[in-house]
Each structure stands twice: as structure tokens, then as C-alpha cells.
């Protein structure tokens, strides 16, 4: 079995930034529903916001471990690009359909920056 682990090198700071963003945004609906809904708008099914939050937190923790261990693997690189692409696309589509608040465009912008940082590091 081939080990395709590389060091993150200069990408380590970007990976840590992405991890921190996902940990903070993921944990928010889990710990403070009131402030989360004041910013993002009311949710009919808050369990869904908590589910997305928990998954976002899991992604952030995974990227954080990679940053802390200074490890770049194909799996981490895929996760670091696929997650912001998915989150950003959902933000754009559902703001356009007026299903979620336009404040999510700020998240779409952040996701674009996170993707650009990884693409620049390649």
C-alpha cells in the first residue's frame, strides 16, 4: 500500500483557518439556537440546522487534525475542496430561491475564499 502523505507546508495556516471556521460555524447552532436564528433567520426544523452544524464540526475537526499533524493526504485535500464547494453551492441556490436569508451570501463568500486558498496551494 502506497503512503501518499505529504506535509502541508505553507498550506498549514490555511488548513487551520478552514478548520477553525468550520468548528466555530458548526458548533454555533449546537450551543446557541437564539443567536443562530437571529443571524440566519428562523428555522422550522431546527434539528436540520443542528445536523448540518454537527457535520460541519466533524469536517472542521478532521481538517484541524490534519493541520496539527502537518499532514496533507488526498482525502484531506478532497475534503478541503469539496466541503466549501458544497456549502457555497447550497448557499447560492437557496438564497436565489428565497428559502434562506441573504446573510448566507457571506458564508458563500467565505467558502469561495477557502476554496481559493486550497487551489492556490496546489
HUGIUR-V285293 format. One record per helix or strand of 3 or more residues. SS is the DSSP state (hx for helix, st for strand). FROM is the first residue (numbers start at 1). TO is the last residue. If there is no record, write none. Layout:
# HUGIUR-V285293
<<SS	FROM	TO> <SS	FROM	TO>>
This chain:
# HUGIUR-V285293
<<hx	11	31> <hx	33	40> <hx	46	69> <hx	74	96> <hx	104	121>>
